[in-house]
Amino acid sequence: MRALLSLLLCVPALAAEPCAAAKDAKYACEKKPAECIKAGDALIAIGGCRDAALARYQLACDGKELRGCSKLAFRLVEDTRDKAVVARAITLFTKACDGGDALGCSNLASFYWDGEGVPKDVKKSAQLSQKACDAGDAFACGTLGSLWAQGELGAKDASKAVPLFKRACEGGSASGCNQLGNCAAAGFGLEKSLDDAMTWWTKACKAGNGAGCTNAGRLFRKKGDDRMADKAFARACKLGDDEGCSEKGFAPPED
């Protein structure tokens, strides 16, 4: 699934929240919905405060701060593919996207590409990705690039895909950097160069993209550098990339 998040059918009451920090005055935001997003982010960063963070995002969403709707949905589908949860997430992403939130459009595009919770509609996915990309969402630029690279929108078109991957990578999308590495390795829209591919894959790996680590590891192995290859595969596995785990001989992380 290309979408990033998970959803709760209802946010638990704060009284049941085990995180003591949730009751701290600096996390109160009922009268300032915009501050609820910051409070939610801070509680997520603490760890162990997920329920309290979701409650803050819900307050933001209810207060018409649409990024709060997107962040709530994003967190809500990250741990479950329950159909009811996915349906609520889609509702939240749709609300956010319709209101102009790029994160909402970017994630909603992934659901339409996969056909999870909604009828598969690649053209709609492309439209949503374009909207989000134009609004500055780097991941959405990469999604749109992938649609062109994979021939989902007609013939494969490197002239459209590669600039989108570059835009994604430069905007901070690790997956976009990995895709640039793939293009360089294959000579797809770029001069074929394994050195350039390694540069992009390494950047993707350092930014947290497991597939980029696996690709870099394979090239290290091809060059005879087993130590660096194993290091790359180990990071890939830690990041949840099953192929990296297999290359290293590790069992994939449990779901």
N, C-alpha and C positions, 0 to 999 in steps of 0.2 A: 504494500500500500504506500503510495507516494505522499499521502497527507501525514501531518506530523502529530496529531493530537487525539485526546480521548475525553469523554463526557460523562458526568454524573447526572442521573435523572433528577436528583435534587441535591442541593448543597447542604451538608449537615449543619446543625445549629452549632454556634461557636462554643456553647457550654460543653459540648462533647469533645472539643478540640484539645488534645493533650499538650499542645505547644503553649508554654507559658507566655511566650513573647506575643502571642495573638491578642492578649488582653492589655498590652502596653498601650498607653495613650497615643504614642506616635503612629500606631497602626489604625487609629480610629479615622474614619473617612466618610461617615454617613452623610455629612452635609456638603462634602466636596467630592463628587463622583470621580473627577480626574485624579484626585489623590489616591483613590482606591486602587488604581492600576499600579501606582508606585508602591503602595502598601502590599499588594499581592505579589509583586516582583520581589520585594524585600523578604517576604515570608517564604517564598519558594527558595530563595538563596540560603535561608537559614537551615532548611532541611527539617523534616518532621512536622512541617506546618502546612502541608498541602491543602487540607480541608479549609483552614483559615484563609489561605490564599485564594482558593476558589470562591469563597464567600465574598471576598473583596472584589474579585473580578465580576461576580454577579451584581454587586451593588453598583459598580461602574456601568455595566451593561444596562441595568435598570434605569440608571441616570442618564442614558443616551450617550455615554462615552463608548463608542463602537469598538475601539481597540480592546476594551474590556470583554466584549462579547467574543471577539476572536481569541483572546488569550484564555478565556474560560473554555471554549470549545477545544482549543489546541491542547490544553492540559487534560481535558476530559476524555479524549480518545487515545491517549498515549499508552494506556495500559489495558485496553479492552476493545474488542470488535463486536461487542453486544449490539444487536440491531437497534434496540431502543436508544442506546447511548449514541450510536452513529447518527440516527435520525435527529436526535436533539442537537448534536454537533453541527449537522448540516443546516438546521434551522438557524442556529446562532451565526454560522459563517455567512449564510445568505443575508441575514439581517445586517451584519457588519458590512458585507460587500455592497449591498444595495445602498448603504449609507456612505460609501466611498472609502472604506477601510481596505487598504491594499493587502494586509495579511489575511483578511477574510476572503478576498477574491482568490488569492494565491492558493489557499488551502481548499477552497471550494472547487477550484479547477482540478485538483488531484482526485477528488471524489468522482467528478464527471469523466475523467480519463479512465479511471479504474472501473467505473460503473458500480461503485459500492454505495448502497443506500439511495441511489438515483439511477435512472437509465443511463447507460454508457452513451456519451455524446462528446466525441473528440472535438468537434467544431466549437461547442460551447466551452469546453476546457481551454481551447486556444483563445477564445474571446476573453474569458476570465483572466487567463495568464497574461494576455496583452494588456488588459486594463491594469492589472497589478504591476506588471513590469514598467509600464509608463508612469506609474505612481511611485516607482522607486524600490519595488520589492525584487531583490536580486534572485531569489529562489525561483520566482515566477518567470524571470527571463530565461533561466536554465530549463524550466519545464517547457516553455515555448520552443526553445532551441531543440530539445529532445523530440518534440513532435515533428519538427521539420527534418531532423536527422534520421528519424526512424521511418519516414514516409507516411506518417499518420495523416498528413494534410495533403496528400498527393505524392508526387515523385520526391525522393529524397533530395533535399536542397541545401548543400553546404554553404552557399552564398548567404542564406538566411540563418542557418543554424549556428555557424561559427561566430558571427558578430554577437549573437545572443549569449553564447557561452562565455565570450570575453566580457560582455557586460555583466553577466552573472558573477563571474570570478572576481572581477574588479570591484564588484559591489559587496563582496564578502561571502558569496556562496561557494562552499567547499565542493559541492557536487558539480558546480559549473567549471571549476578548475580541473576536476577529474575528467570531465567531458572534453575539455580542451586537450588534455593529455591523450585521450583516446583518438581525437582527431589528428593530432600530430603523429601519433604512432601509425595511423592508417593512411596518412596523407589525404585526409578528407577535409578539403577546404583550406588546408595548410600544407606547406612544404613538409614532406615526410622526414621526420627527425626524431630518433629515439632519445637524443639528448634533450630536445625541447619537451618531449613527452615526459621524461623523468622530472624535469623542472616543474611541470604542471602537476604531476602526480604527487610529488613531494610536498608541494604547497597544499594540495588537497588533503594529504595525509596529516600534515601538521595542523590543519584547520579542523580535523575531526571526521574526515570522510574515510570510512573503512575500505571502500572499493579502491580509493586512491592509494592507500597503503598496500593493498594486495597487488595492484598493478606495479607499483614501485618495487615491491618485493620480488616479483617475477622477473623484472628487468635486472635487478641486482643479482639474482641467481643466474640469469643468462650471462651476465658479465663475470661470473665466478666469485662474486662477493657473498659467500654464504652467511657470514656474520651479519651484514647489513640486511640481507634478505630475511633472515629469521627475526631480526628486530622489527622489520616492517610488517611481517606476517603476525607477529605477536601483538603489535598495536592494532592491526586490522581486526584480529580476533577480539581484542578487548573492546573495540568499537562496535562489535556485533556483526562483522562481515563473515558469513559462513565459509566463503571460499578461502579467506585468509586463515581461518581456523584449520581447514583441511590441508592447506599448504604447509602449515607449521606442524600439523599432526595433533592439534588441540581439538577437543570436542567443542562444538558451538555453544555459546552461552545459553543457559536455560531461559525460556520465555518467562 
